[in-house]
């Protein structure tokens, strides 16, 4: 048996419970024996949903619901899922696409006791190594320190790959994701850990060069850089190789200009993560930034887009009001 102390109790885990599962039930959610757990999955990620369910049902009152896979991040789940969310304490979203930005998740988190944990785009190896093995208390301390400097008026982003983007962040407050969901209304998708800002609408201008990953089944790790020209807050041109063509096709298919909105500047701060083509570790990998496009309601914005898509770039430098925050992936604060 492996004994892990939770905030109010101690859980005796059997030897076969992976370290990542133990972390999800303790450091990430602080689950208690009398709480109700919901696991949401779909046909594409049923292996992950069943894997979490197998262990959760040993220790907690656990239910699992399977829905049709969504085609994009932030799309709404089925009505049965919405109803189930209102009757649980902790929900694990083991789905293909993220439900984090869906109204169902947002509404339930705001009005109920729900603690949301997104496990979208997971692979089994993530339960054994990488970001889920992190000291989440230390990750939280780093995020709190960085967030004190991650605000101001003018945000400048450059990268060794050629990114050069400037936007206003005036009046916008940093949004944290510690990778934990310990209090009612909280939401995370571990092992992602980040501090994020929403640029003021219509202010971003410059060039974005995506050379890390785009966590989406059709893309993931990027082989050939994707170049996105940005004007007055929106991507106006996408160029590059085959992956650039796929991105253009994906965005054009929505027939909605809001999907091109520059919505988020998310700085990854979990040093156990690494780029592997999966959403949570890629977006939370230390020293990388992801540019979110589309919906920005979670970041103080007003754009209610049908999509929120994150695009990761490497070796970045950040200046806010002329102050150096990060230089080529190394913190300077």
Phi and psi in degrees as GROMACS dihedral restraints (atoms count N, CA, C in turn):
[ dihedral_restraints ]
;  ai    aj    ak    al  type     phi  dphi    fc
    3     4     5     6     1  -116.5    20    10
    4     5     6     7     1   117.8    20    10
    6     7     8     9     1   -92.8    20    10
    7     8     9    10     1   124.7    20    10
    9    10    11    12     1  -125.1    20    10
   10    11    12    13     1   125.8    20    10
   12    13    14    15     1   -84.5    20    10
   13    14    15    16     1   125.5    20    10
   15    16    17    18     1   -96.2    20    10
   16    17    18    19     1   179.8    20    10
   18    19    20    21     1   -60.6    20    10
   19    20    21    22     1   -41.8    20    10
   21    22    23    24     1  -117.2    20    10
   22    23    24    25     1    -4.4    20    10
   24    25    26    27     1  -151.9    20    10
   25    26    27    28     1   175.0    20    10
   27    28    29    30     1  -121.3    20    10
   28    29    30    31     1   132.2    20    10
   30    31    32    33     1  -107.1    20    10
   31    32    33    34     1   129.9    20    10
   33    34    35    36     1   -94.8    20    10
   34    35    36    37     1   103.2    20    10
   36    37    38    39     1   -91.0    20    10
   37    38    39    40     1   139.0    20    10
   39    40    41    42     1   -68.1    20    10
   40    41    42    43     1   160.2    20    10
   42    43    44    45     1   -63.5    20    10
   43    44    45    46     1   -24.3    20    10
   45    46    47    48     1   -83.9    20    10
   46    47    48    49     1    -1.3    20    10
   48    49    50    51     1   -80.2    20    10
   49    50    51    52     1   117.9    20    10
   51    52    53    54     1   -62.8    20    10
   52    53    54    55     1   153.7    20    10
   54    55    56    57     1   -57.7    20    10
   55    56    57    58     1   -37.7    20    10
   57    58    59    60     1   -65.2    20    10
   58    59    60    61     1   -38.2    20    10
   60    61    62    63     1   -65.9    20    10
   61    62    63    64     1   -44.2    20    10
   63    64    65    66     1   -58.1    20    10
   64    65    66    67     1   -42.1    20    10
   66    67    68    69     1   -64.3    20    10
   67    68    69    70     1   -41.9    20    10
   69    70    71    72     1   -60.3    20    10
   70    71    72    73     1   -38.6    20    10
   72    73    74    75     1   -82.7    20    10
   73    74    75    76     1   -16.8    20    10
   75    76    77    78     1  -118.6    20    10
   76    77    78    79     1   -80.0    20    10
   78    79    80    81     1   -60.0    20    10
   79    80    81    82     1   -32.0    20    10
   81    82    83    84     1   -84.8    20    10
   82    83    84    85     1   -44.9    20    10
   84    85    86    87     1  -117.2    20    10
   85    86    87    88     1   -16.3    20    10
   87    88    89    90     1    53.2    20    10
   88    89    90    91     1    44.5    20    10
   90    91    92    93     1   -63.2    20    10
   91    92    93    94     1   141.6    20    10
   93    94    95    96     1  -111.8    20    10
   94    95    96    97     1   154.3    20    10
   96    97    98    99     1   -57.8    20    10
   97    98    99   100     1   -29.0    20    10
   99   100   101   102     1   -91.0    20    10
  100   101   102   103     1     5.8    20    10
  102   103   104   105     1   -90.9    20    10
  103   104   105   106     1   155.3    20    10
  105   106   107   108     1   -98.3    20    10
  106   107   108   109     1   132.4    20    10
  108   109   110   111     1  -114.4    20    10
  109   110   111   112     1   135.8    20    10
  111   112   113   114     1  -119.9    20    10
  112   113   114   115     1   133.2    20    10
  114   115   116   117     1  -115.5    20    10
  115   116   117   118     1   122.1    20    10
  117   118   119   120     1  -106.3    20    10
  118   119   120   121     1   129.8    20    10
  120   121   122   123     1  -143.1    20    10
  121   122   123   124     1   178.8    20    10
  123   124   125   126     1  -140.1    20    10
  124   125   126   127     1   176.7    20    10
  126   127   128   129     1   -59.9    20    10
  127   128   129   130     1   -33.9    20    10
  129   130   131   132     1   -73.0    20    10
  130   131   132   133     1   -28.2    20    10
  132   133   134   135     1  -119.1    20    10
  133   134   135   136     1    25.0    20    10
  135   136   137   138     1   -60.5    20    10
  136   137   138   139     1   -34.2    20    10
  138   139   140   141     1   -59.5    20    10
  139   140   141   142     1   -41.3    20    10
  141   142   143   144     1   -71.1    20    10
  142   143   144   145     1   -45.6    20    10
  144   145   146   147     1   -58.4    20    10
  145   146   147   148     1   -45.5    20    10
  147   148   149   150     1   -67.6    20    10
  148   149   150   151     1   -32.5    20    10
  150   151   152   153     1   -64.6    20    10
  151   152   153   154     1   -46.0    20    10
  153   154   155   156     1   -67.9    20    10
  154   155   156   157     1   -41.4    20    10
  156   157   158   159     1   -60.3    20    10
  157   158   159   160     1   -40.7    20    10
  159   160   161   162     1   -55.0    20    10
  160   161   162   163     1   -39.8    20    10
  162   163   164   165     1   -88.7    20    10
  163   164   165   166     1   -37.2    20    10
  165   166   167   168     1   -61.6    20    10
  166   167   168   169     1   -39.1    20    10
  168   169   170   171     1   -68.4    20    10
  169   170   171   172     1   -16.1    20    10
  171   172   173   174     1   -69.0    20    10
  172   173   174   175     1   -29.5    20    10
  174   175   176   177     1  -120.0    20    10
  175   176   177   178     1   -17.5    20    10
  177   178   179   180     1  -139.0    20    10
  178   179   180   181     1   161.4    20    10
  180   181   182   183     1   -72.8    20    10
  181   182   183   184     1   103.0    20    10
  183   184   185   186     1  -122.1    20    10
  184   185   186   187     1   135.9    20    10
  186   187   188   189     1  -125.1    20    10
  187   188   189   190     1   154.9    20    10
  189   190   191   192     1  -132.2    20    10
  190   191   192   193     1   138.5    20    10
  192   193   194   195     1  -127.8    20    10
  193   194   195   196     1   136.1    20    10
  195   196   197   198     1  -110.6    20    10
  196   197   198   199     1   129.4    20    10
  198   199   200   201     1  -124.2    20    10
  199   200   201   202     1   169.2    20    10
  201   202   203   204     1   -69.1    20    10
  202   203   204   205     1   136.9    20    10
  204   205   206   207     1   -62.6    20    10
  205   206   207   208     1   140.1    20    10
  207   208   209   210     1   -85.8    20    10
  208   209   210   211     1   159.7    20    10
  210   211   212   213     1   -93.7    20    10
  211   212   213   214     1   -13.3    20    10
  213   214   215   216     1  -149.4    20    10
  214   215   216   217     1   155.6    20    10
  216   217   218   219     1   -66.7    20    10
  217   218   219   220     1   138.4    20    10
  219   220   221   222     1    88.8    20    10
  220   221   222   223     1    -5.5    20    10
  222   223   224   225     1   -68.4    20    10
  223   224   225   226     1   151.0    20    10
  225   226   227   228     1   -73.1    20    10
  226   227   228   229     1   141.7    20    10
  228   229   230   231     1   -77.4    20    10
  229   230   231   232     1   178.1    20    10
  231   232   233   234     1   -70.8    20    10
  232   233   234   235     1   161.8    20    10
  234   235   236   237     1   -61.5    20    10
  235   236   237   238     1   -39.7    20    10
  237   238   239   240     1   -58.3    20    10
  238   239   240   241     1   -34.8    20    10
  240   241   242   243     1   -66.1    20    10
  241   242   243   244     1   -45.7    20    10
  243   244   245   246     1   -56.5    20    10
  244   245   246   247     1   -44.5    20    10
  246   247   248   249     1   -64.1    20    10
  247   248   249   250     1   -40.5    20    10
  249   250   251   252     1   -66.6    20    10
  250   251   252   253     1   -33.7    20    10
  252   253   254   255     1   -61.4    20    10
  253   254   255   256     1   -28.4    20    10
  255   256   257   258     1   -79.4    20    10
  256   257   258   259     1    -3.8    20    10
  258   259   260   261     1  -128.3    20    10
  259   260   261   262     1    33.6    20    10
  261   262   263   264     1  -141.1    20    10
  262   263   264   265     1   164.2    20    10
  264   265   266   267     1   -92.3    20    10
  265   266   267   268     1   -43.6    20    10
  267   268   269   270     1  -130.2    20    10
  268   269   270   271     1   131.9    20    10
  270   271   272   273     1  -120.1    20    10
  271   272   273   274     1   131.1    20    10
  273   274   275   276     1  -105.3    20    10
  274   275   276   277     1   119.0    20    10
  276   277   278   279     1   -94.9    20    10
  277   278   279   280     1    85.1    20    10
  279   280   281   282     1   -89.8    20    10
  280   281   282   283     1    70.9    20    10
  282   283   284   285     1  -120.2    20    10
  283   284   285   286     1   168.6    20    10
  285   286   287   288     1   -69.2    20    10
  286   287   288   289     1   -48.2    20    10
  288   289   290   291     1  -109.7    20    10
  289   290   291   292     1   150.3    20    10
  291   292   293   294     1   -71.4    20    10
  292   293   294   295     1   136.8    20    10
  294   295   296   297     1   -99.6    20    10
  295   296   297   298     1     2.9    20    10
  297   298   299   300     1   -56.3    20    10
  298   299   300   301     1   -43.6    20    10
  300   301   302   303     1   -90.7    20    10
  301   302   303   304     1     6.5    20    10
  303   304   305   306     1   -74.9    20    10
  304   305   306   307     1   151.2    20    10
  306   307   308   309     1   -65.2    20    10
  307   308   309   310     1   -33.2    20    10
  309   310   311   312     1   -59.0    20    10
  310   311   312   313     1   -46.5    20    10
  312   313   314   315     1   -68.7    20    10
  313   314   315   316     1   -46.0    20    10
  315   316   317   318     1   -60.4    20    10
  316   317   318   319     1   -48.5    20    10
  318   319   320   321     1   -62.9    20    10
  319   320   321   322     1   -43.6    20    10
  321   322   323   324     1   -67.8    20    10
  322   323   324   325     1   -39.1    20    10
  324   325   326   327     1   -64.2    20    10
  325   326   327   328     1   -35.9    20    10
  327   328   329   330     1   -73.0    20    10
  328   329   330   331     1   -36.1    20    10
  330   331   332   333     1  -105.8    20    10
  331   332   333   334     1   -12.0    20    10
  333   334   335   336     1  -123.8    20    10
  334   335   336   337     1  -170.9    20    10
  336   337   338   339     1   -85.7    20    10
  337   338   339   340     1     1.2    20    10
  339   340   341   342     1   -56.1    20    10
  340   341   342   343     1   134.3    20    10
  342   343   344   345     1  -113.3    20    10
  343   344   345   346     1   119.0    20    10
  345   346   347   348     1  -102.2    20    10
  346   347   348   349     1   133.1    20    10
  348   349   350   351     1  -128.1    20    10
  349   350   351   352     1   111.3    20    10
  351   352   353   354     1   -83.9    20    10
  352   353   354   355     1   125.0    20    10
  354   355   356   357     1  -117.1    20    10
  355   356   357   358     1    29.8    20    10
  357   358   359   360     1   -64.1    20    10
  358   359   360   361     1   146.0    20    10
  360   361   362   363     1    59.9    20    10
  361   362   363   364     1    33.3    20    10
  363   364   365   366     1   -82.1    20    10
  364   365   366   367     1   155.9    20    10
  366   367   368   369     1  -127.3    20    10
  367   368   369   370     1   153.8    20    10
  369   370   371   372     1   -60.3    20    10
  370   371   372   373     1   -33.3    20    10
  372   373   374   375     1   -63.3    20    10
  373   374   375   376     1   -21.5    20    10
  375   376   377   378     1   -69.2    20    10
  376   377   378   379     1   -16.8    20    10
  378   379   380   381     1   -83.0    20    10
  379   380   381   382     1    -8.6    20    10
  381   382   383   384     1  -110.1    20    10
  382   383   384   385     1   -27.2    20    10
  384   385   386   387     1  -151.9    20    10
  385   386   387   388     1   168.5    20    10
  387   388   389   390     1    89.1    20    10
  388   389   390   391     1  -146.7    20    10
  390   391   392   393     1   -60.3    20    10
  391   392   393   394     1   -30.3    20    10
  393   394   395   396     1   -70.0    20    10
  394   395   396   397     1   -11.4    20    10
  396   397   398   399     1   -89.8    20    10
  397   398   399   400     1     1.9    20    10
  399   400   401   402     1   -67.6    20    10
  400   401   402   403     1   159.1    20    10
  402   403   404   405     1   -83.8    20    10
  403   404   405   406     1    99.3    20    10
  405   406   407   408     1   -69.7    20    10
  406   407   408   409     1   -22.1    20    10
  408   409   410   411     1   -67.0    20    10
  409   410   411   412     1   -41.0    20    10
  411   412   413   414     1   -69.2    20    10
  412   413   414   415     1   -40.0    20    10
  414   415   416   417     1   -57.9    20    10
  415   416   417   418     1   -43.1    20    10
  417   418   419   420     1   -62.2    20    10
  418   419   420   421     1   -40.9    20    10
  420   421   422   423     1   -62.9    20    10
  421   422   423   424     1   -41.7    20    10
  423   424   425   426     1   -64.0    20    10
  424   425   426   427     1   -45.3    20    10
  426   427   428   429     1   -61.5    20    10
  427   428   429   430     1   -43.1    20    10
  429   430   431   432     1   -62.0    20    10
  430   431   432   433     1   -39.7    20    10
  432   433   434   435     1   -66.0    20    10
  433   434   435   436     1   -46.6    20    10
  435   436   437   438     1   -66.6    20    10
  436   437   438   439     1   -37.0    20    10
  438   439   440   441     1   -62.8    20    10
  439   440   441   442     1   -26.2    20    10
  441   442   443   444     1   -62.8    20    10
  442   443   444   445     1   -25.7    20    10
  444   445   446   447     1  -104.7    20    10
  445   446   447   448     1    -9.4    20    10
  447   448   449   450     1   -92.0    20    10
  448   449   450   451     1    56.6    20    10
  450   451   452   453     1  -164.7    20    10
  451   452   453   454     1   161.4    20    10
  453   454   455   456     1   154.4    20    10
  454   455   456   457     1  -139.5    20    10
  456   457   458   459     1  -117.5    20    10
  457   458   459   460     1   -48.8    20    10
  459   460   461   462     1  -120.4    20    10
  460   461   462   463     1   126.9    20    10
  462   463   464   465     1  -110.6    20    10
  463   464   465   466     1   126.1    20    10
  465   466   467   468     1  -121.8    20    10
  466   467   468   469     1   128.1    20    10
  468   469   470   471     1  -122.6    20    10
  469   470   471   472     1   126.3    20    10
  471   472   473   474     1  -130.8    20    10
  472   473   474   475     1   165.8    20    10
  474   475   476   477     1  -151.2    20    10
  475   476   477   478     1   160.8    20    10
  477   478   479   480     1   -65.7    20    10
  478   479   480   481     1   -20.1    20    10
  480   481   482   483     1   -80.3    20    10
  481   482   483   484     1    -9.2    20    10
  483   484   485   486     1   117.2    20    10
  484   485   486   487     1     0.2    20    10
  486   487   488   489     1   -62.3    20    10
  487   488   489   490     1   139.2    20    10
  489   490   491   492     1  -151.9    20    10
  490   491   492   493     1    96.7    20    10
  492   493   494   495     1  -129.7    20    10
  493   494   495   496     1   136.7    20    10
  495   496   497   498     1  -129.5    20    10
  496   497   498   499     1   138.2    20    10
  498   499   500   501     1  -153.2    20    10
  499   500   501   502     1   166.4    20    10
  501   502   503   504     1   -90.4    20    10
  502   503   504   505     1   137.8    20    10
  504   505   506   507     1  -122.7    20    10
  505   506   507   508     1    16.3    20    10
  507   508   509   510     1   -61.3    20    10
  508   509   510   511     1   127.7    20    10
  510   511   512   513     1    85.1    20    10
  511   512   513   514     1    -6.5    20    10
  513   514   515   516     1   -93.7    20    10
  514   515   516   517     1   137.2    20    10
  516   517   518   519     1  -104.3    20    10
  517   518   519   520     1   146.6    20    10
  519   520   521   522     1   -64.9    20    10
  520   521   522   523     1   142.8    20    10
  522   523   524   525     1  -110.5    20    10
  523   524   525   526     1   128.8    20    10
  525   526   527   528     1  -100.4    20    10
  526   527   528   529     1   145.5    20    10
  528   529   530   531     1  -132.5    20    10
  529   530   531   532     1   101.8    20    10
  531   532   533   534     1   -76.8    20    10
  532   533   534   535     1    -6.7    20    10
  534   535   536   537     1    81.6    20    10
  535   536   537   538     1    13.7    20    10
  537   538   539   540     1  -132.8    20    10
  538   539   540   541     1   153.8    20    10
  540   541   542   543     1  -136.1    20    10
  541   542   543   544     1    80.9    20    10
  543   544   545   546     1  -103.8    20    10
  544   545   546   547     1   -15.0    20    10
  546   547   548   549     1  -121.4    20    10
  547   548   549   550     1   151.7    20    10
  549   550   551   552     1   -54.9    20    10
  550   551   552   553     1   133.7    20    10
  552   553   554   555     1    91.0    20    10
  553   554   555   556     1    -9.7    20    10
  555   556   557   558     1   -80.1    20    10
  556   557   558   559     1   157.4    20    10
  558   559   560   561     1  -148.3    20    10
  559   560   561   562     1   142.8    20    10
  561   562   563   564     1  -155.3    20    10
  562   563   564   565     1   167.6    20    10
  564   565   566   567     1  -140.3    20    10
  565   566   567   568     1    81.4    20    10
  567   568   569   570     1   -63.3    20    10
  568   569   570   571     1   149.1    20    10
  570   571   572   573     1   -88.2    20    10
  571   572   573   574     1    15.6    20    10
  573   574   575   576     1   -58.7    20    10
  574   575   576   577     1   139.5    20    10
  576   577   578   579     1  -148.6    20    10
  577   578   579   580     1   124.5    20    10
  579   580   581   582     1  -157.1    20    10
  580   581   582   583     1   165.3    20    10
  582   583   584   585     1  -121.9    20    10
  583   584   585   586     1   134.9    20    10
  585   586   587   588     1  -132.9    20    10
  586   587   588   589     1   155.0    20    10
  588   589   590   591     1  -131.3    20    10
  589   590   591   592     1   149.7    20    10
  591   592   593   594     1  -103.7    20    10
  592   593   594   595     1   115.9    20    10
  594   595   596   597     1   -58.7    20    10
  595   596   597   598     1   148.0    20    10
  597   598   599   600     1   -62.5    20    10
  598   599   600   601     1   134.4    20    10
  600   601   602   603     1   -54.2    20    10
  601   602   603   604     1   142.6    20    10
  603   604   605   606     1    70.2    20    10
  604   605   606   607     1    14.6    20    10
  606   607   608   609     1  -111.2    20    10
  607   608   609   610     1   -14.6    20    10
  609   610   611   612     1   -77.8    20    10
  610   611   612   613     1   133.2    20    10
  612   613   614   615     1  -143.8    20    10
  613   614   615   616     1   144.4    20    10
  615   616   617   618     1   134.5    20    10
  616   617   618   619     1  -150.0    20    10
  618   619   620   621     1  -127.3    20    10
  619   620   621   622     1   131.8    20    10
  621   622   623   624     1  -109.7    20    10
  622   623   624   625     1   130.2    20    10
  624   625   626   627     1  -117.1    20    10
  625   626   627   628     1   110.9    20    10
  627   628   629   630     1   -90.3    20    10
  628   629   630   631     1   113.6    20    10
  630   631   632   633     1  -130.7    20    10
  631   632   633   634     1     9.5    20    10
  633   634   635   636     1  -104.9    20    10
  634   635   636   637     1   -80.4    20    10
  636   637   638   639     1  -159.4    20    10
  637   638   639   640     1   160.5    20    10
  639   640   641   642     1  -126.3    20    10
  640   641   642   643     1   102.5    20    10
  642   643   644   645     1   -66.0    20    10
  643   644   645   646     1    89.4    20    10
  645   646   647   648     1  -155.4    20    10
  646   647   648   649     1   141.2    20    10
  648   649   650   651     1   -53.7    20    10
  649   650   651   652     1   -25.5    20    10
  651   652   653   654     1   -89.8    20    10
  652   653   654   655     1    -6.1    20    10
  654   655   656   657     1  -130.3    20    10
  655   656   657   658     1   -78.6    20    10
  657   658   659   660     1    64.4    20    10
  658   659   660   661     1  -133.9    20    10
  660   661   662   663     1   -61.5    20    10
  661   662   663   664     1   132.3    20    10
  663   664   665   666     1   -91.3    20    10
  664   665   666   667     1   126.5    20    10
  666   667   668   669     1   -88.8    20    10
  667   668   669   670     1   -45.5    20    10
  669   670   671   672     1  -114.9    20    10
  670   671   672   673     1   126.7    20    10
  672   673   674   675     1   -51.9    20    10
  673   674   675   676     1   143.6    20    10
  675   676   677   678     1  -108.1    20    10
  676   677   678   679     1   128.5    20    10
  678   679   680   681     1  -105.7    20    10
  679   680   681   682     1   123.7    20    10
  681   682   683   684     1  -120.8    20    10
  682   683   684   685     1   114.3    20    10
  684   685   686   687     1   -84.8    20    10
  685   686   687   688     1   132.0    20    10
  687   688   689   690     1  -119.2    20    10
  688   689   690   691     1   132.3    20    10
  690   691   692   693     1  -139.9    20    10
  691   692   693   694     1   128.5    20    10
  693   694   695   696     1    50.4    20    10
  694   695   696   697     1    42.8    20    10
  696   697   698   699     1    90.7    20    10
  697   698   699   700     1    -2.8    20    10
  699   700   701   702     1  -131.1    20    10
  700   701   702   703     1   146.1    20    10
  702   703   704   705     1   -70.3    20    10
  703   704   705   706     1   125.8    20    10
  705   706   707   708     1  -111.8    20    10
  706   707   708   709     1   -14.4    20    10
  708   709   710   711     1  -154.3    20    10
  709   710   711   712     1   138.5    20    10
  711   712   713   714     1  -125.0    20    10
  712   713   714   715     1   129.8    20    10
  714   715   716   717     1  -141.5    20    10
  715   716   717   718     1   165.8    20    10
  717   718   719   720     1   141.8    20    10
  718   719   720   721     1  -143.4    20    10
  720   721   722   723     1   -99.6    20    10
  721   722   723   724     1  -145.5    20    10
  723   724   725   726     1   -61.8    20    10
  724   725   726   727     1   -38.9    20    10
  726   727   728   729     1   -66.8    20    10
  727   728   729   730     1   -34.6    20    10
  729   730   731   732     1   -63.0    20    10
  730   731   732   733     1   -39.0    20    10
  732   733   734   735     1   -65.4    20    10
  733   734   735   736     1   -39.1    20    10
  735   736   737   738     1   -63.6    20    10
  736   737   738   739     1   -44.7    20    10
  738   739   740   741     1   -60.1    20    10
  739   740   741   742     1   -45.1    20    10
  741   742   743   744     1   -59.2    20    10
  742   743   744   745     1   -45.2    20    10
  744   745   746   747     1   -61.9    20    10
  745   746   747   748     1   -43.5    20    10
  747   748   749   750     1   -60.5    20    10
  748   749   750   751     1   -48.5    20    10
  750   751   752   753     1   -70.3    20    10
  751   752   753   754     1   -40.7    20    10
  753   754   755   756     1   -62.2    20    10
  754   755   756   757     1   -29.6    20    10
  756   757   758   759     1   -64.3    20    10
  757   758   759   760     1   -21.7    20    10
  759   760   761   762     1   -76.0    20    10
  760   761   762   763     1   -22.4    20    10
  762   763   764   765     1    50.6    20    10
  763   764   765   766     1    43.5    20    10
  765   766   767   768     1  -145.2    20    10
  766   767   768   769     1   115.2    20    10
  768   769   770   771     1   -61.5    20    10
  769   770   771   772     1   -20.2    20    10
  771   772   773   774     1   -65.3    20    10
  772   773   774   775     1   -22.7    20    10
  774   775   776   777     1   -69.1    20    10
  775   776   777   778     1   -13.4    20    10
  777   778   779   780     1   -93.9    20    10
  778   779   780   781     1    -0.3    20    10
  780   781   782   783     1   -66.5    20    10
  781   782   783   784     1   135.0    20    10
  783   784   785   786     1   -78.5    20    10
  784   785   786   787     1   107.8    20    10
  786   787   788   789     1  -105.3    20    10
  787   788   789   790     1   -27.0    20    10
  789   790   791   792     1  -152.6    20    10
  790   791   792   793     1   145.7    20    10
  792   793   794   795     1  -124.6    20    10
  793   794   795   796     1    93.7    20    10
  795   796   797   798     1  -106.3    20    10
  796   797   798   799     1   118.2    20    10
  798   799   800   801     1   -97.8    20    10
  799   800   801   802     1   117.1    20    10
  801   802   803   804     1   -73.7    20    10
  802   803   804   805     1   137.8    20    10
  804   805   806   807     1  -140.5    20    10
  805   806   807   808     1    23.6    20    10
  807   808   809   810     1  -103.9    20    10
  808   809   810   811     1   109.7    20    10
  810   811   812   813     1   -76.4    20    10
  811   812   813   814     1    -2.7    20    10
  813   814   815   816     1   -91.3    20    10
  814   815   816   817     1    -9.6    20    10
  816   817   818   819     1   -79.9    20    10
  817   818   819   820     1   162.0    20    10
  819   820   821   822     1  -153.8    20    10
  820   821   822   823     1   154.0    20    10
  822   823   824   825     1   -67.7    20    10
  823   824   825   826     1   120.8    20    10
  825   826   827   828     1  -140.8    20    10
  826   827   828   829     1     5.2    20    10
  828   829   830   831     1    87.1    20    10
  829   830   831   832     1    14.3    20    10
  831   832   833   834     1  -122.9    20    10
  832   833   834   835     1   145.8    20    10
  834   835   836   837     1   -57.4    20    10
  835   836   837   838     1   -58.0    20    10
  837   838   839   840     1   -61.8    20    10
  838   839   840   841     1   -51.6    20    10
  840   841   842   843     1   -66.2    20    10
  841   842   843   844     1   -34.5    20    10
  843   844   845   846     1   -66.0    20    10
  844   845   846   847     1   -48.6    20    10
  846   847   848   849     1   -70.7    20    10
  847   848   849   850     1   -28.2    20    10
  849   850   851   852     1   -96.9    20    10
  850   851   852   853     1     6.0    20    10
  852   853   854   855     1   -69.0    20    10
  853   854   855   856     1   132.9    20    10
  855   856   857   858     1   -61.9    20    10
  856   857   858   859     1   131.9    20    10
  858   859   860   861     1    86.5    20    10
  859   860   861   862     1    -1.2    20    10
  861   862   863   864     1  -105.5    20    10
  862   863   864   865     1   158.8    20    10
  864   865   866   867     1  -126.2    20    10
  865   866   867   868     1   146.6    20    10
  867   868   869   870     1  -117.4    20    10
  868   869   870   871     1   133.6    20    10
  870   871   872   873     1   -93.8    20    10
  871   872   873   874     1   116.6    20    10
  873   874   875   876     1   -90.8    20    10
  874   875   876   877     1   138.7    20    10
  876   877   878   879     1  -121.5    20    10
  877   878   879   880     1   151.8    20    10
  879   880   881   882     1   100.8    20    10
  880   881   882   883     1  -126.7    20    10
  882   883   884   885     1   -63.9    20    10
  883   884   885   886     1   133.3    20    10
  885   886   887   888     1  -128.1    20    10
  886   887   888   889     1    20.9    20    10
  888   889   890   891     1   -62.3    20    10
  889   890   891   892     1   -28.1    20    10
  891   892   893   894     1   -76.9    20    10
  892   893   894   895     1    -7.7    20    10
  894   895   896   897     1  -121.3    20    10
  895   896   897   898     1    28.0    20    10
  897   898   899   900     1    83.4    20    10
  898   899   900   901     1     9.1    20    10
  900   901   902   903     1   -97.3    20    10
  901   902   903   904     1  -175.5    20    10
  903   904   905   906     1  -126.5    20    10
  904   905   906   907     1     7.8    20    10
  906   907   908   909     1   -89.4    20    10
  907   908   909   910     1   111.6    20    10
  909   910   911   912     1  -100.7    20    10
  910   911   912   913     1    83.3    20    10
  912   913   914   915     1   -92.1    20    10
  913   914   915   916     1   155.8    20    10
  915   916   917   918     1   -73.5    20    10
  916   917   918   919     1    -2.7    20    10
  918   919   920   921     1  -137.2    20    10
  919   920   921   922     1   145.3    20    10
  921   922   923   924     1  -134.2    20    10
  922   923   924   925     1   116.4    20    10
  924   925   926   927     1  -127.1    20    10
  925   926   927   928     1   129.0    20    10
  927   928   929   930     1  -101.5    20    10
  928   929   930   931     1   142.1    20    10
  930   931   932   933     1  -130.2    20    10
  931   932   933   934     1   120.7    20    10
  933   934   935   936     1   -97.2    20    10
  934   935   936   937     1   135.6    20    10
  936   937   938   939     1  -127.4    20    10
  937   938   939   940     1   155.6    20    10
  939   940   941   942     1  -108.0    20    10
  940   941   942   943     1   164.3    20    10
  942   943   944   945     1    47.1    20    10
  943   944   945   946     1    61.5    20    10
  945   946   947   948     1  -101.6    20    10
  946   947   948   949     1   156.4    20    10
  948   949   950   951     1  -124.8    20    10
  949   950   951   952     1   133.4    20    10
  951   952   953   954     1  -123.8    20    10
  952   953   954   955     1   131.3    20    10
  954   955   956   957     1  -125.2    20    10
  955   956   957   958     1   135.3    20    10
  957   958   959   960     1  -123.2    20    10
  958   959   960   961     1   118.0    20    10
  960   961   962   963     1    52.7    20    10
  961   962   963   964     1    37.8    20    10
  963   964   965   966     1    84.2    20    10
  964   965   966   967     1    -6.2    20    10
  966   967   968   969     1   -91.1    20    10
  967   968   969   970     1   131.7    20    10
  969   970   971   972     1   -77.4    20    10
  970   971   972   973     1   118.6    20    10
  972   973   974   975     1   -97.7    20    10
  973   974   975   976     1   -44.1    20    10
  975   976   977   978     1  -143.4    20    10
  976   977   978   979     1   141.7    20    10
  978   979   980   981     1  -130.5    20    10
  979   980   981   982     1   113.8    20    10
  981   982   983   984     1    49.2    20    10
  982   983   984   985     1    43.6    20    10
  984   985   986   987     1    87.1    20    10
  985   986   987   988     1     0.0    20    10
  987   988   989   990     1  -109.0    20    10
  988   989   990   991     1   130.9    20    10
  990   991   992   993     1   -65.6    20    10
  991   992   993   994     1   141.5    20    10
  993   994   995   996     1  -121.1    20    10
  994   995   996   997     1    14.1    20    10
